[in-house]
């Protein structure tokens, strides 16, 4: 029987199964030309399905890899990750095709989404995994990934619409500091898919608010970096998959950045045969970089360091307060005082 965990990672058993009888459908609509959360209506969920939800660049692919190691008890995949664990909301393929492929999977399914939890239909027979990361690190990673994303948008986007860093267009000159300033002050309009600090924290908060539900669990990029074996064991416990520490250590070797980079053709979203037949996003930029932390130090000035602490606190006041803000930046295992200037 699946085991869920509370916000501090303590295991607890779920309620008796109800065959999906409990179902919430008071969703927020997250719809754009690239992503549409109403596509989930085309998929019939199964007992034990796993939904992985995180903002972009927050550890979605890393979590997919960890879950795949647990489900298949090893590194081999039956197909590239983007087919085994598709981003269901992505509008690149007809949703009927994606749903049919998922329906045909004989193994336990794990599905990717960048939709916050308030945009999903919630069923008590499904496990929902939320993944967090220091928003500043996610923003820098998104900035470094702009060429891959631009190539993807050139394939998928309407004529005349191209991907740009938050609030900016590729026409003209901009600096990383320009991008980060606009990201920092960007509005909280998550339904429009605006990449900003506000929308990232909103996404995290949709899990934080439900963290005591038995089928909701929260993981964090920083915890993966600090103790990958321990987090794999915790993930196995959440999913009801038993394994010992020795086996967890063996499996975790396949989820290091070096290992994932070596198998990027099977794991990375941009290293697959393409999101559409005959179209391959053209970029040589690697998807798996260093998984770094604190690179925003090289971009922010003293004014941005100070303003970040103020802005994050303003937003958190309407979400989960200081405890939530602490988790959002550091995960479960790092408690070093207020988020702000000088933190690495």
Secondary structure by P-SEA (a helix, b strand, c coil): ccccccccbbbbbccccccccccccccccccccccccccccccccccbbbbbbbcccccaaaaaaaaaaaaaccccccccccccccccccccccaaaaaaaaaacccbbbbbbccccccccccccbbbbbbbcaaaaaaaaaaaaaaaaaaaaaaccccccccccccccccccccaaaaaaaaaacccccccccccaaaaaaaaaaaaaacccccbbbbbaaaaaacaaaaaaaaaaaacccccaaaaaaaaccccaaaaaaaccccccccccccccccccccccccccccccccccccccaaaaaaaaaaaaaaaaacccaaaaaaacccccccccccccccc
